[in-house]
Amino acid sequence: MMSMLVILAACGGGKKDANAILTDKKLELEKLRKEKETVASKITKLEEEINKLDPAAAAEASKKLVAVTILQPEDFAHYIDLQGRISTENVYIVTPRGMGGQVKSVHVKLGDRVRQGQLLLKLDDAVVRQQMAQLKTQMDYARDLYNRQQAVWKEGIGTEVQVLNAKNAVENLEKQMSLLNEQMAMTNVYAPASGVAETVNIRVGELFNGNPAAGITIINPSSLKAVVDVPENYSSKVKKGMDVIIDVPDISKRINSKITLVSETIGQTTRSFIAESKIAADPSLKPNQVAIIRILDHASKNAMVIPVATIQTDEKGKFVYVLDTQNGKTVAKKKPVVVGELYEDKIEIRQGLQANDQLITQGFQGLYEGQLITTK
């Protein structure tokens, strides 16, 4: 019994000690808060006394710190930025001369360089060969008959009509053989131009009829162009002859060019039209590479250009703050502006600013007309 009482007393005493610690901390926190209020009151009182004794220092302390930029005229350009692609002006689809046929052999691989007239495919010619063999037998017989008829005619046997009929038979068979030779030549498919085999989508045993989806395409990379789909809302701005900058990000290459073609129609589904710009031959460029096309649609010489972030708006319109001197004091001055084009983080100012104005570029938030400012 005695031991249990000791244990209970110990447990009760521990709980009381924890409460006592919490109470002490609360009292200490309250004491510190009162001390903080006292110190803050003393600081305020001292500041007021100092301001009365040294008004100049007080005025200096109240100035707002800003950063300024002295404006100078500069060239400004606005671009329409669109994603396009590198393409080639010379694309050739390989087609058969006749109706096509089953492929017996393929003589080109994807990426091969080919020359004009090079054999690319051999089509099935078994039927034509069989016809030619039969016709050759007939021709041999007809020639022999013609030679015999001519020989006996010279000896006064037979008639001239028989000779002429035999001759016509030979000539008709020769014409038929000429047609079969032409059909045989059509079983050979040749490259229509020199270039690179861009697609080879045909295999032995398949039917070849010139369809690009199941055939061969040749491109000539010596004549390249940049192609871009332009949204229709730019149809009144984008014209032939406009300057463009072509950036190919994959190879970090920049090319200056001009728009050489603008399509006359707008796609029904894409709601865009095509603009093209020629590019000089360059082995580092590949058709279908992604390109960023920047179309120059506005340019100004000696324009006032400022960071767009410095523009503010009130009920009267847009304005900026500049540094001004009034009665020997440096103050903020509010200047209404008329803005022009915006490109990236710069905006063109058409009215309101002039050369050597000191534009406040940092610390302009919360400024008011005539507020004392400093750049130090």
C-alpha positions as a Markdown table, in Angstrom:
| # | Residue | x | y | z |
|---|---|---|---|---|
| 1 | Met | 0.0 | 0.0 | 0.0 |
| 2 | Met | 2.8 | 2.4 | 0.9 |
| 3 | Ser | 4.6 | 1.8 | -2.4 |
| 4 | Met | 1.4 | 2.6 | -4.4 |
| 5 | Leu | 1.0 | 5.9 | -2.6 |
| 6 | Val | 4.6 | 6.8 | -3.4 |
| 7 | Ile | 4.0 | 6.1 | -7.1 |
| 8 | Leu | 0.8 | 8.1 | -7.3 |
| 9 | Ala | 2.4 | 11.0 | -5.5 |
| 10 | Ala | 5.3 | 10.9 | -8.0 |
| 11 | Cys | 2.9 | 10.9 | -11.0 |
| 12 | Gly | 0.9 | 13.8 | -9.7 |
| 13 | Gly | 4.0 | 15.8 | -9.0 |
| 14 | Gly | 5.3 | 15.4 | -12.6 |
| 15 | Lys | 2.0 | 16.7 | -14.1 |
| 16 | Lys | 2.1 | 19.7 | -11.8 |
| 17 | Asp | 5.7 | 20.5 | -12.9 |
| 18 | Ala | 4.7 | 20.5 | -16.6 |
| 19 | Asn | 1.9 | 23.0 | -16.0 |
| 20 | Ala | 4.3 | 25.1 | -14.1 |
| 21 | Ile | 6.8 | 25.2 | -17.0 |
| 22 | Leu | 4.0 | 26.2 | -19.4 |
| 23 | Thr | 2.9 | 29.0 | -17.1 |
| 24 | Asp | 6.4 | 30.3 | -16.8 |
| 25 | Lys | 6.9 | 30.4 | -20.6 |
| 26 | Lys | 3.6 | 32.4 | -21.0 |
| 27 | Leu | 4.7 | 34.9 | -18.4 |
| 28 | Glu | 8.1 | 35.3 | -20.1 |
| 29 | Leu | 6.4 | 35.8 | -23.5 |
| 30 | Glu | 4.1 | 38.5 | -22.1 |
| 31 | Lys | 7.0 | 40.3 | -20.5 |
| 32 | Leu | 8.9 | 40.3 | -23.8 |
| 33 | Arg | 5.9 | 41.7 | -25.6 |
| 34 | Lys | 5.7 | 44.6 | -23.2 |
| 35 | Glu | 9.4 | 45.3 | -23.6 |
| 36 | Lys | 8.9 | 45.3 | -27.4 |
| 37 | Glu | 6.1 | 47.9 | -27.2 |
| 38 | Thr | 8.3 | 50.0 | -24.9 |
| 39 | Val | 11.3 | 49.9 | -27.3 |
| 40 | Ala | 9.1 | 50.7 | -30.3 |
| 41 | Ser | 7.6 | 53.6 | -28.5 |
| 42 | Lys | 11.1 | 54.9 | -27.6 |
| 43 | Ile | 12.2 | 54.5 | -31.3 |
| 44 | Thr | 9.2 | 56.5 | -32.6 |
| 45 | Lys | 9.8 | 59.3 | -30.0 |
| 46 | Leu | 13.5 | 59.5 | -30.9 |
| 47 | Glu | 12.7 | 59.7 | -34.6 |
| 48 | Glu | 10.3 | 62.5 | -34.1 |
| 49 | Glu | 12.9 | 64.4 | -32.0 |
| 50 | Ile | 15.6 | 63.9 | -34.6 |
| 51 | Asn | 13.3 | 65.0 | -37.4 |
| 52 | Lys | 12.6 | 68.3 | -35.5 |
| 53 | Leu | 16.3 | 68.9 | -34.9 |
| 54 | Asp | 17.4 | 67.9 | -38.5 |
| 55 | Pro | 14.6 | 68.4 | -41.1 |
| 56 | Ala | 17.0 | 67.8 | -44.0 |
| 57 | Ala | 17.9 | 64.4 | -42.8 |
| 58 | Ala | 14.2 | 63.6 | -42.4 |
| 59 | Ala | 13.4 | 64.7 | -45.9 |
| 60 | Glu | 16.3 | 62.6 | -47.3 |
| 61 | Ala | 15.1 | 59.5 | -45.4 |
| 62 | Ser | 11.6 | 59.9 | -46.9 |
| 63 | Lys | 12.9 | 59.8 | -50.5 |
| 64 | Lys | 12.0 | 56.6 | -52.4 |
| 65 | Leu | 14.9 | 54.7 | -54.0 |
| 66 | Val | 14.5 | 54.2 | -57.8 |
| 67 | Ala | 16.6 | 53.3 | -60.8 |
| 68 | Val | 16.5 | 55.2 | -64.0 |
| 69 | Thr | 17.5 | 54.7 | -67.6 |
| 70 | Ile | 18.4 | 57.7 | -69.9 |
| 71 | Leu | 16.4 | 57.2 | -73.1 |
| 72 | Gln | 18.0 | 57.4 | -76.5 |
| 73 | Pro | 16.3 | 56.7 | -79.9 |
| 74 | Glu | 16.9 | 53.2 | -81.3 |
| 75 | Asp | 15.7 | 51.0 | -84.1 |
| 76 | Phe | 12.6 | 49.0 | -83.3 |
| 77 | Ala | 11.3 | 45.9 | -85.2 |
| 78 | His | 8.2 | 43.8 | -84.7 |
| 79 | Tyr | 8.0 | 40.3 | -86.0 |
| 80 | Ile | 5.3 | 37.7 | -86.4 |
| 81 | Asp | 6.8 | 34.6 | -84.9 |
| 82 | Leu | 5.5 | 31.3 | -86.3 |
| 83 | Gln | 6.8 | 27.7 | -86.4 |
| 84 | Gly | 7.5 | 26.4 | -89.9 |
| 85 | Arg | 9.7 | 23.8 | -91.6 |
| 86 | Ile | 12.5 | 23.4 | -94.1 |
| 87 | Ser | 11.4 | 22.0 | -97.4 |
| 88 | Thr | 12.7 | 21.7 | -101.0 |
| 89 | Glu | 11.3 | 23.2 | -104.1 |
| 90 | Asn | 12.1 | 20.1 | -106.2 |
| 91 | Val | 10.1 | 17.1 | -105.2 |
| 92 | Tyr | 9.7 | 14.3 | -107.8 |
| 93 | Ile | 7.2 | 11.4 | -107.5 |
| 94 | Val | 8.4 | 8.4 | -109.4 |
| 95 | Thr | 5.7 | 7.0 | -111.7 |
| 96 | Pro | 5.6 | 4.2 | -114.3 |
| 97 | Arg | 5.3 | 5.1 | -118.0 |
| 98 | Gly | 2.4 | 2.7 | -118.4 |
| 99 | Met | -0.2 | 1.2 | -116.1 |
| 100 | Gly | 2.4 | -0.2 | -113.7 |
| 101 | Gly | 2.7 | -3.7 | -112.5 |
| 102 | Gln | 4.1 | -6.1 | -110.0 |
| 103 | Val | 7.6 | -5.3 | -108.7 |
| 104 | Lys | 10.2 | -7.9 | -109.5 |
| 105 | Ser | 13.3 | -6.0 | -108.2 |
| 106 | Val | 14.1 | -2.8 | -106.4 |
| 107 | His | 17.4 | -1.0 | -107.2 |
| 108 | Val | 17.3 | 1.9 | -104.8 |
| 109 | Lys | 17.4 | 2.4 | -101.0 |
| 110 | Leu | 16.1 | 5.2 | -98.8 |
| 111 | Gly | 18.7 | 8.0 | -98.7 |
| 112 | Asp | 20.5 | 6.9 | -101.9 |
| 113 | Arg | 21.7 | 9.5 | -104.3 |
| 114 | Val | 20.4 | 8.8 | -107.7 |
| 115 | Arg | 21.0 | 10.3 | -111.1 |
| 116 | Gln | 18.5 | 11.1 | -113.8 |
| 117 | Gly | 17.7 | 8.1 | -115.9 |
| 118 | Gln | 19.0 | 5.6 | -113.3 |
| 119 | Leu | 17.0 | 2.3 | -113.1 |
| 120 | Leu | 15.0 | 2.2 | -109.8 |
| 121 | Leu | 12.5 | -0.6 | -110.3 |
| 122 | Lys | 12.0 | -3.6 | -112.6 |
| 123 | Leu | 8.4 | -4.6 | -113.1 |
| 124 | Asp | 7.0 | -8.0 | -114.2 |
| 125 | Asp | 7.6 | -8.6 | -117.9 |
| 126 | Ala | 6.7 | -12.3 | -118.3 |
| 127 | Val | 3.6 | -11.7 | -120.3 |
| 128 | Val | 5.3 | -9.3 | -122.7 |
| 129 | Arg | 8.2 | -11.7 | -123.2 |
| 130 | Gln | 5.8 | -14.5 | -124.0 |
| 131 | Gln | 4.1 | -12.3 | -126.6 |
| 132 | Met | 7.4 | -11.3 | -128.1 |
| 133 | Ala | 8.5 | -14.9 | -128.4 |
| 134 | Gln | 5.3 | -15.9 | -130.2 |
| 135 | Leu | 5.4 | -12.8 | -132.4 |
| 136 | Lys | 9.1 | -13.6 | -133.3 |
| 137 | Thr | 8.1 | -17.0 | -134.6 |
| 138 | Gln | 5.4 | -15.4 | -136.7 |
| 139 | Met | 7.8 | -12.9 | -138.0 |
| 140 | Asp | 10.4 | -15.5 | -139.0 |
| 141 | Tyr | 7.7 | -17.4 | -140.9 |
| 142 | Ala | 6.4 | -14.2 | -142.6 |
| 143 | Arg | 9.8 | -13.1 | -143.6 |
| 144 | Asp | 10.6 | -16.5 | -145.1 |
| 145 | Leu | 7.3 | -16.6 | -146.9 |
| 146 | Tyr | 8.0 | -13.1 | -148.3 |
| 147 | Asn | 11.5 | -14.0 | -149.4 |
| 148 | Arg | 10.2 | -17.1 | -151.2 |
| 149 | Gln | 7.3 | -15.2 | -152.8 |
| 150 | Gln | 9.7 | -12.5 | -154.0 |
| 151 | Ala | 12.1 | -15.1 | -155.4 |
| 152 | Val | 9.5 | -16.9 | -157.5 |
| 153 | Trp | 8.0 | -13.6 | -158.7 |
| 154 | Lys | 11.4 | -12.7 | -160.1 |
| 155 | Glu | 11.3 | -16.0 | -162.1 |
| 156 | Gly | 7.9 | -15.0 | -163.5 |
| 157 | Ile | 5.9 | -17.3 | -161.2 |
| 158 | Gly | 3.0 | -16.0 | -159.1 |
| 159 | Thr | 1.5 | -12.5 | -159.0 |
| 160 | Glu | 2.6 | -9.1 | -157.7 |
| 161 | Val | -0.3 | -9.0 | -155.4 |
| 162 | Gln | 1.0 | -12.1 | -153.6 |
| 163 | Val | 4.4 | -10.4 | -153.1 |
| 164 | Leu | 2.7 | -7.2 | -151.8 |
| 165 | Asn | 0.5 | -9.2 | -149.4 |
| 166 | Ala | 3.6 | -11.1 | -148.0 |
| 167 | Lys | 5.4 | -7.8 | -147.6 |
| 168 | Asn | 2.5 | -6.2 | -145.7 |
| 169 | Ala | 2.3 | -9.2 | -143.4 |
| 170 | Val | 6.0 | -8.7 | -142.5 |
| 171 | Glu | 5.6 | -5.0 | -141.9 |
| 172 | Asn | 2.5 | -5.5 | -139.7 |
| 173 | Leu | 4.3 | -8.0 | -137.6 |
| 174 | Glu | 7.3 | -5.6 | -137.3 |
| 175 | Lys | 4.9 | -2.9 | -136.0 |
| 176 | Gln | 3.5 | -5.3 | -133.5 |
| 177 | Met | 7.0 | -6.1 | -132.3 |
| 178 | Ser | 7.8 | -2.4 | -132.0 |
| 179 | Leu | 4.8 | -2.0 | -129.7 |
| 180 | Leu | 5.9 | -5.0 | -127.6 |
| 181 | Asn | 9.4 | -3.5 | -127.3 |
| 182 | Glu | 7.8 | -0.3 | -126.0 |
| 183 | Gln | 5.8 | -2.3 | -123.5 |
| 184 | Met | 9.0 | -4.1 | -122.4 |
| 185 | Ala | 10.7 | -0.7 | -121.9 |
| 186 | Met | 7.8 | 0.3 | -119.7 |
| 187 | Thr | 8.6 | -2.4 | -117.2 |
| 188 | Asn | 11.8 | -0.5 | -116.4 |
| 189 | Val | 11.1 | 2.5 | -114.0 |
| 190 | Tyr | 13.8 | 5.2 | -114.2 |
| 191 | Ala | 14.6 | 8.2 | -112.0 |
| 192 | Pro | 12.9 | 11.3 | -113.5 |
| 193 | Ala | 15.6 | 13.6 | -112.0 |
| 194 | Ser | 18.8 | 13.6 | -110.0 |
| 195 | Gly | 18.6 | 13.9 | -106.2 |
| 196 | Val | 18.1 | 11.9 | -103.0 |
| 197 | Ala | 15.6 | 9.1 | -102.5 |
| 198 | Glu | 13.4 | 10.6 | -99.8 |
| 199 | Thr | 10.9 | 7.8 | -99.6 |
| 200 | Val | 11.1 | 4.2 | -100.8 |
| 201 | Asn | 7.8 | 2.6 | -99.8 |
| 202 | Ile | 7.7 | -0.3 | -102.3 |
| 203 | Arg | 8.9 | -3.9 | -102.0 |
| 204 | Val | 9.3 | -6.9 | -104.3 |
| 205 | Gly | 5.9 | -8.5 | -105.0 |
| 206 | Glu | 3.8 | -5.3 | -104.5 |
| 207 | Leu | 1.9 | -3.5 | -107.2 |
| 208 | Phe | 3.5 | -0.3 | -108.3 |
| 209 | Asn | 1.3 | 2.3 | -110.0 |
| 210 | Gly | 2.9 | 5.6 | -109.0 |
| 211 | Asn | 1.1 | 6.2 | -105.8 |
| 212 | Pro | 3.4 | 8.2 | -103.4 |
| 213 | Ala | 2.2 | 6.2 | -100.4 |
| 214 | Ala | 3.4 | 3.0 | -102.0 |
| 215 | Gly | 6.2 | 4.2 | -104.2 |
| 216 | Ile | 9.4 | 6.3 | -104.4 |
| 217 | Thr | 9.9 | 10.1 | -103.9 |
| 218 | Ile | 13.1 | 11.9 | -105.0 |
| 219 | Ile | 14.1 | 15.3 | -103.7 |
| 220 | Asn | 16.8 | 17.7 | -104.8 |
| 221 | Pro | 18.2 | 19.5 | -101.7 |
| 222 | Ser | 20.1 | 22.0 | -103.8 |
| 223 | Ser | 17.1 | 24.3 | -103.8 |
| 224 | Leu | 15.6 | 24.7 | -100.3 |
| 225 | Lys | 12.8 | 26.9 | -98.9 |
| 226 | Ala | 11.2 | 27.7 | -95.5 |
| 227 | Val | 7.5 | 27.0 | -95.4 |
| 228 | Val | 5.1 | 28.2 | -92.8 |
| 229 | Asp | 1.3 | 28.2 | -92.2 |
| 230 | Val | 0.2 | 31.7 | -91.4 |
| 231 | Pro | -3.1 | 32.2 | -89.5 |
| 232 | Glu | -5.7 | 34.0 | -91.6 |
| 233 | Asn | -5.8 | 37.0 | -89.2 |
| 234 | Tyr | -2.5 | 38.0 | -90.7 |
| 235 | Ser | -3.7 | 37.8 | -94.3 |
| 236 | Ser | -3.7 | 41.6 | -94.6 |
| 237 | Lys | -0.2 | 42.0 | -93.2 |
| 238 | Val | 1.9 | 39.2 | -94.8 |
| 239 | Lys | 2.9 | 40.1 | -98.3 |
| 240 | Lys | 5.4 | 38.9 | -100.9 |
| 241 | Gly | 8.8 | 40.5 | -100.5 |
| 242 | Met | 8.7 | 41.0 | -96.7 |
| 243 | Asp | 11.9 | 40.3 | -94.8 |
| 244 | Val | 12.0 | 37.2 | -92.7 |
| 245 | Ile | 14.5 | 35.7 | -90.2 |
| 246 | Ile | 14.6 | 31.8 | -90.3 |
| 247 | Asp | 16.0 | 30.2 | -87.1 |
| 248 | Val | 16.7 | 26.5 | -87.2 |
| 249 | Pro | 17.1 | 25.7 | -83.5 |
| 250 | Asp | 18.4 | 22.1 | -83.9 |
| 251 | Ile | 21.6 | 23.4 | -85.5 |
| 252 | Ser | 21.6 | 26.9 | -84.1 |
| 253 | Lys | 21.5 | 28.5 | -87.5 |
| 254 | Arg | 20.0 | 31.8 | -88.5 |
| 255 | Ile | 19.2 | 32.8 | -92.1 |
| 256 | Asn | 17.9 | 36.1 | -93.5 |
| 257 | Ser | 15.6 | 35.8 | -96.5 |
| 258 | Lys | 12.4 | 37.3 | -98.0 |
| 259 | Ile | 8.9 | 35.9 | -98.6 |
| 260 | Thr | 8.9 | 34.6 | -102.2 |
| 261 | Leu | 5.4 | 33.1 | -102.3 |
| 262 | Val | 2.1 | 33.7 | -100.5 |
| 263 | Ser | -0.7 | 31.3 | -101.3 |
| 264 | Glu | -4.0 | 32.7 | -102.6 |
| 265 | Thr | -6.3 | 30.4 | -100.6 |
| 266 | Ile | -7.0 | 29.8 | -97.0 |
| 267 | Gly | -7.3 | 26.2 | -95.8 |
| 268 | Gln | -10.9 | 25.3 | -94.8 |
| 269 | Thr | -9.7 | 23.2 | -91.8 |
| 270 | Thr | -6.5 | 25.0 | -90.8 |
| 271 | Arg | -7.8 | 28.5 | -91.4 |
| 272 | Ser | -4.3 | 29.5 | -92.6 |
| 273 | Phe | -2.4 | 30.2 | -95.7 |
| 274 | Ile | 1.1 | 29.2 | -96.8 |
| 275 | Ala | 4.1 | 31.6 | -97.1 |
| 276 | Glu | 7.5 | 30.4 | -98.5 |
| 277 | Ser | 11.0 | 31.9 | -98.4 |
| 278 | Lys | 13.9 | 30.6 | -100.6 |
| 279 | Ile | 17.1 | 29.4 | -98.9 |
| 280 | Ala | 20.5 | 28.9 | -100.5 |
| 281 | Ala | 21.8 | 25.3 | -100.7 |
| 282 | Asp | 23.2 | 24.2 | -97.3 |
| 283 | Pro | 24.3 | 20.7 | -96.5 |
| 284 | Ser | 23.5 | 21.2 | -92.8 |
| 285 | Leu | 19.8 | 21.8 | -93.6 |
| 286 | Lys | 17.4 | 18.9 | -94.0 |
| 287 | Pro | 13.9 | 18.9 | -95.5 |
| 288 | Asn | 11.2 | 18.8 | -92.7 |
| 289 | Gln | 13.5 | 20.3 | -90.1 |
| 290 | Val | 11.7 | 22.5 | -87.6 |
| 291 | Ala | 12.3 | 26.2 | -88.2 |
| 292 | Ile | 11.1 | 29.4 | -86.4 |
| 293 | Ile | 10.0 | 31.9 | -89.0 |
| 294 | Arg | 10.0 | 35.6 | -87.9 |
| 295 | Ile | 8.2 | 37.8 | -90.4 |
| 296 | Leu | 9.1 | 41.5 | -90.1 |
| 297 | Asp | 5.7 | 43.3 | -90.3 |
| 298 | His | 6.7 | 46.6 | -88.6 |
| 299 | Ala | 10.0 | 48.6 | -88.3 |
| 300 | Ser | 10.8 | 52.1 | -87.0 |
| 301 | Lys | 14.0 | 54.1 | -87.2 |
| 302 | Asn | 15.0 | 56.2 | -84.2 |
| 303 | Ala | 12.1 | 55.2 | -82.1 |
| 304 | Met | 11.6 | 55.5 | -78.4 |
| 305 | Val | 11.6 | 52.0 | -77.0 |
| 306 | Ile | 11.1 | 51.1 | -73.3 |
| 307 | Pro | 10.5 | 48.0 | -71.2 |
| 308 | Val | 6.9 | 47.0 | -71.3 |
| 309 | Ala | 6.9 | 46.4 | -67.5 |
| 310 | Thr | 7.3 | 50.2 | -66.9 |
| 311 | Ile | 3.9 | 51.0 | -68.5 |
| 312 | Gln | 1.1 | 51.7 | -66.1 |
| 313 | Thr | -2.6 | 52.4 | -66.6 |
| 314 | Asp | -5.1 | 54.7 | -64.9 |
| 315 | Glu | -8.6 | 56.0 | -65.9 |
| 316 | Lys | -7.0 | 58.5 | -68.3 |
| 317 | Gly | -4.8 | 55.9 | -70.2 |
| 318 | Lys | -1.3 | 54.7 | -70.1 |
| 319 | Phe | 1.7 | 56.5 | -68.5 |
| 320 | Val | 5.2 | 56.1 | -67.1 |
| 321 | Tyr | 7.2 | 57.9 | -64.5 |
| 322 | Val | 10.4 | 59.8 | -65.2 |
| 323 | Leu | 12.9 | 61.6 | -63.0 |
| 324 | Asp | 12.4 | 65.4 | -62.9 |
| 325 | Thr | 13.8 | 68.3 | -61.0 |
| 326 | Gln | 11.5 | 70.8 | -59.4 |
| 327 | Asn | 12.7 | 73.7 | -57.2 |
| 328 | Gly | 16.0 | 71.9 | -56.7 |
| 329 | Lys | 14.3 | 68.7 | -55.6 |
| 330 | Thr | 14.4 | 65.3 | -57.4 |
| 331 | Val | 10.8 | 64.1 | -57.9 |
| 332 | Ala | 8.8 | 61.6 | -59.9 |
| 333 | Lys | 6.9 | 63.0 | -62.9 |
| 334 | Lys | 4.0 | 61.3 | -64.5 |
| 335 | Lys | 4.1 | 61.3 | -68.3 |
| 336 | Pro | 1.1 | 60.1 | -70.4 |
| 337 | Val | 2.3 | 58.0 | -73.4 |
| 338 | Val | 0.8 | 56.6 | -76.6 |
| 339 | Val | 2.2 | 53.1 | -77.2 |
| 340 | Gly | 2.9 | 51.4 | -80.5 |
| 341 | Glu | 3.9 | 47.8 | -81.3 |
| 342 | Leu | 5.0 | 45.4 | -78.6 |
| 343 | Tyr | 7.7 | 42.7 | -79.3 |
| 344 | Glu | 9.0 | 40.4 | -76.6 |
| 345 | Asp | 9.7 | 42.7 | -73.5 |
| 346 | Lys | 10.0 | 46.0 | -75.4 |
| 347 | Ile | 7.3 | 48.4 | -76.5 |
| 348 | Glu | 7.4 | 51.3 | -78.9 |
| 349 | Ile | 6.4 | 54.7 | -77.6 |
| 350 | Arg | 4.9 | 56.9 | -80.3 |
| 351 | Gln | 4.1 | 60.0 | -78.2 |
| 352 | Gly | 5.0 | 61.2 | -74.7 |
| 353 | Leu | 8.7 | 60.5 | -74.4 |
| 354 | Gln | 11.8 | 62.1 | -76.0 |
| 355 | Ala | 15.6 | 61.6 | -76.0 |
| 356 | Asn | 17.4 | 62.1 | -72.7 |
| 357 | Asp | 14.3 | 61.5 | -70.6 |
| 358 | Gln | 15.2 | 59.6 | -67.4 |
| 359 | Leu | 12.7 | 56.7 | -67.3 |
| 360 | Ile | 12.2 | 55.2 | -63.9 |
| 361 | Thr | 12.7 | 51.5 | -64.5 |
| 362 | Gln | 12.9 | 50.2 | -60.9 |
| 363 | Gly | 10.9 | 51.3 | -57.9 |
| 364 | Phe | 8.1 | 52.8 | -60.0 |
| 365 | Gln | 5.5 | 50.8 | -58.3 |
| 366 | Gly | 3.4 | 52.9 | -55.9 |
| 367 | Leu | 5.0 | 56.2 | -57.0 |
| 368 | Tyr | 2.9 | 59.4 | -57.2 |
| 369 | Glu | 3.3 | 62.7 | -59.0 |
| 370 | Gly | 5.8 | 64.9 | -57.2 |
| 371 | Gln | 7.1 | 62.3 | -54.8 |
| 372 | Leu | 10.7 | 62.8 | -53.7 |
| 373 | Ile | 13.0 | 60.1 | -55.1 |
| 374 | Thr | 16.6 | 59.3 | -55.1 |
| 375 | Thr | 18.9 | 57.0 | -57.2 |
| 376 | Lys | 21.5 | 56.7 | -54.4 |
